[in-house]
């Protein structure tokens, strides 16, 4: 397989896997499953926040960067739809619409599209670009999550920011740093061994 810079410029990691429709279907389902598994890494931090600390955000952002915009959008939409249908793979084994975390789950769909598109534009090739890509993805997730806490849970905006953003900043900074190592490192291996 040729991995010249011109070929790699508009690709994401999933594009390097041979196949087409079947590959894409498996990647979409796999991305949703990884997100569901990561959601089970859940720690309650009540009364500080009604939203638990989970591995979901990290999974969503990595899946989106690896799959690209449309597969990531489909994967996160599948995760949302299956969880709403009753499969207990939201945080802590929950399912269905509602609850304090549901806005963040809605945000995963939008963040998947954004991060996937940024990765398609080489936003995951260097540590600095990856940090920017992951921060934008996190900002989208926070925007949906905080809006949900305000609109559906009834928190004030300041209370929603304190409960819905502040407790997660350190953990998200660690996740961004990990992604800034993993994604560019994977691309470095592709460039090195793909020739």
Order of alpha helices (4+ residues) and beta strands (2+ residues): alpha-alpha-beta-beta-alpha-alpha-alpha-alpha-alpha-alpha
